[in-house]
Amino acid sequence: MSSRKATNAIPDICLGGTTIAAGTRASVNLPIAELYTHIPATMPVEVIRGKRPGPTLFVSAAVHGDEINGVEIVRRLLAYPKLNNIKGTLIAVPIVNVQGFLEQSRYLPDRRDLNRCFPGSERGSVAGRLAWMFAQEIVAKADYGIDLHTGAIHRGNMPQIRADVADSRTAELAAAFGAPVTINSSLRDGSLREYAASKGIPMLVYEAGEALRFDETSISVGYKGVLNAMRHIGMLPKSRRKPKASVIANSSSWLRAEQSGIVRPFVGHGENVERGQLLATISDPFGNNEVELKAKFDGIVIGRLNLPLVNEGDAVFHVARFGSVDAVEQVVDQLQAEQEQDTARELNHPPVI
C-alpha cells in the first residue's frame, strides 16, 4: 500500500535549490548577481502547490520596474483564500525587476529593457542573467504564463490582453481571462512572451493603467482575470458566472502629434471614434498655430497620453481596429457598470483611490 502511494505521489519541484512538496507553500529568493556594493541581487518568488495534480501557472509583474499595478494584482492573488485548495502549482513573481522597482525605473541599472533580453545568458549582464534565471527557474517549470504590465510613464492603457490568438490554447486562455479587449499581437524578439511561445507555453500579457500609478479598474480587472484563467485551466473550480466577452482587435496604431505644443484631448479610454473625428487640438501656450488631431480610421481608444505636453511625433492616442465597434462599446459599458457597483469590495479588497 505504501509503495503504491509513493508511486502515485505528486513529484516535488525545485526552485533555486529549494525543494517544494505538494500541498505546501514556500518563499524563494532566486540569486541573480552580486552588486558592486557586495549586496546580492535576488528575485523573490512565492510558490503555492496544491495537494492534487494539475497544471503549473506562473504570474509575473514588474518586468518593467515602474509598472506597479501588477504588483498589487499579485498581492491580492496571494491573499485569495481558495489558493489552499488549488490543483497544480502557482508560481507568483510580484517583482521581477527588483532593481528597476527600487529606482522606479522601467529599465535595469545597465539601461537595458529586460523584456528584450530573453532567453538571457548565465554569464551575461545583469539583465541577461535575470532573464536567464527567469527562463530556467520559472518558465521551464510552467505550463501557462501571465505577465502583468501597464502603459509607460504618462501613458495609460485601457485593460487589454496581448496574445497570439492564432494559437488555439492561447486564444482560449485570453477569452477566459475576460479583459474587455484582446489585441492579436505579434511576438517581439527577446520578449518573455516570445520565449514562452518558443517552448510551447501559452502566455498572456495583460496591459492596463499607467506606470507608477495604482488604478483600481486595472487592478480589479487583472485580479479577476487571473482567477478566471486559473478556473479555465482547472486549477480552481469552475464559476457559475458566464465568462465575459472579450472582443479581438487584429490591428492597432498610435496617432502622433503633428506639431509640438499643448494638447487638449476630447476623448478617453474605451470611447468609440470615427474616421475624421476630432480627437484633440495642439497649440502653443498663446493659442496660436493650433492644429487638429483627427482619427484616421474607425475604432476604439485603448491607450492615451495623460501628459498634455508633446513634441512633434509623440504618440497621443492608441486606437484599435475592430470588426464590430458596437460590440466593443457593449463590453466597455459592462466594465464601467461593474466598477460603479464596486466589485473590488465584493472580492474583499477595498479599492485603491
Secondary structure in CASP SS format (residue, H / E / C, confidence):
PFRMAT SS
TARGET T0000
AUTHOR 0000-0000-0000
METHOD secondary structure of the structure
MODEL  1
M C 1.00
S H 1.00
S H 1.00
R H 1.00
K H 1.00
A H 1.00
T H 1.00
N H 1.00
A C 1.00
I C 1.00
P C 1.00
D C 1.00
I E 1.00
C E 1.00
L E 1.00
G C 1.00
G C 1.00
T E 1.00
T E 1.00
I E 1.00
A C 1.00
A C 1.00
G C 1.00
T C 1.00
R E 1.00
A E 1.00
S E 1.00
V E 1.00
N E 1.00
L E 1.00
P E 1.00
I E 1.00
A E 1.00
E E 1.00
L C 1.00
Y C 1.00
T C 1.00
H C 1.00
I C 1.00
P E 1.00
A E 1.00
T E 1.00
M E 1.00
P E 1.00
V E 1.00
E E 1.00
V E 1.00
I E 1.00
R E 1.00
G C 1.00
K C 1.00
R E 1.00
P E 1.00
G E 1.00
P E 1.00
T E 1.00
L E 1.00
F E 1.00
V E 1.00
S E 1.00
A E 1.00
A C 1.00
V C 1.00
H C 1.00
G C 1.00
D C 1.00
E C 1.00
I C 1.00
N H 1.00
G H 1.00
V H 1.00
E H 1.00
I H 1.00
V H 1.00
R H 1.00
R H 1.00
L H 1.00
L H 1.00
A C 1.00
Y C 1.00
P H 1.00
K H 1.00
L H 1.00
N H 1.00
N H 1.00
I C 1.00
K E 1.00
G E 1.00
T E 1.00
L E 1.00
I E 1.00
A E 1.00
V E 1.00
P C 1.00
I C 1.00
V C 1.00
N C 1.00
V H 1.00
Q H 1.00
G H 1.00
F H 1.00
L H 1.00
E H 1.00
Q C 1.00
S C 1.00
R C 1.00
Y C 1.00
L C 1.00
P C 1.00
D C 1.00
R C 1.00
R C 1.00
D C 1.00
L H 1.00
N H 1.00
R H 1.00
C C 1.00
F C 1.00
P C 1.00
G C 1.00
S C 1.00
E C 1.00
R C 1.00
G C 1.00
S C 1.00
V H 1.00
A H 1.00
G H 1.00
R H 1.00
L H 1.00
A H 1.00
W H 1.00
M H 1.00
F H 1.00
A H 1.00
Q H 1.00
E H 1.00
I C 1.00
V H 1.00
A H 1.00
K H 1.00
A C 1.00
D C 1.00
Y E 1.00
G E 1.00
I E 1.00
D E 1.00
L E 1.00
H E 1.00
T C 1.00
G C 1.00
A C 1.00
I C 1.00
H C 1.00
R E 1.00
G E 1.00
N E 1.00
M E 1.00
P E 1.00
Q E 1.00
I E 1.00
R E 1.00
A E 1.00
D C 1.00
V C 1.00
A C 1.00
D C 1.00
S H 1.00
R H 1.00
T H 1.00
A H 1.00
E H 1.00
L H 1.00
A H 1.00
A H 1.00
A H 1.00
F H 1.00
G C 1.00
A C 1.00
P C 1.00
V E 1.00
T E 1.00
I E 1.00
N E 1.00
S C 1.00
S C 1.00
L C 1.00
R C 1.00
D C 1.00
G C 1.00
S C 1.00
L H 1.00
R H 1.00
E H 1.00
Y H 1.00
A H 1.00
A H 1.00
S H 1.00
K C 1.00
G C 1.00
I C 1.00
P C 1.00
M E 1.00
L E 1.00
V E 1.00
Y E 1.00
E E 1.00
A E 1.00
G E 1.00
E C 1.00
A C 1.00
L C 1.00
R C 1.00
F C 1.00
D C 1.00
E H 1.00
T H 1.00
S H 1.00
I H 1.00
S H 1.00
V H 1.00
G H 1.00
Y H 1.00
K H 1.00
G H 1.00
V H 1.00
L H 1.00
N H 1.00
A H 1.00
M H 1.00
R H 1.00
H H 1.00
I C 1.00
G C 1.00
M C 1.00
L C 1.00
P C 1.00
K C 1.00
S C 1.00
R C 1.00
R C 1.00
K C 1.00
P C 1.00
K C 1.00
A C 1.00
S C 1.00
V E 1.00
I E 1.00
A E 1.00
N C 1.00
S E 1.00
S E 1.00
S E 1.00
W E 1.00
L E 1.00
R E 1.00
A C 1.00
E C 1.00
Q C 1.00
S C 1.00
G E 1.00
I E 1.00
V E 1.00
R E 1.00
P E 1.00
F C 1.00
V C 1.00
G C 1.00
H C 1.00
G C 1.00
E C 1.00
N E 1.00
V E 1.00
E C 1.00
R C 1.00
G C 1.00
Q C 1.00
L E 1.00
L E 1.00
A E 1.00
T E 1.00
I E 1.00
S E 1.00
D C 1.00
P C 1.00
F C 1.00
G C 1.00
N C 1.00
N C 1.00
E C 1.00
V E 1.00
E E 1.00
L E 1.00
K E 1.00
A C 1.00
K C 1.00
F C 1.00
D C 1.00
G E 1.00
I E 1.00
V E 1.00
I E 1.00
G E 1.00
R E 1.00
L E 1.00
N C 1.00
L C 1.00
P C 1.00
L E 1.00
V E 1.00
N C 1.00
E C 1.00
G C 1.00
D C 1.00
A E 1.00
V E 1.00
F E 1.00
H E 1.00
V E 1.00
A E 1.00
R E 1.00
F C 1.00
G C 1.00
S C 1.00
V H 1.00
D H 1.00
A H 1.00
V H 1.00
E H 1.00
Q H 1.00
V H 1.00
V H 1.00
D H 1.00
Q H 1.00
L H 1.00
Q H 1.00
A H 1.00
E H 1.00
Q H 1.00
E H 1.00
Q C 1.00
D C 1.00
T H 1.00
A H 1.00
R H 1.00
E H 1.00
L C 1.00
N C 1.00
H C 1.00
P C 1.00
P C 1.00
V C 1.00
I C 1.00
END
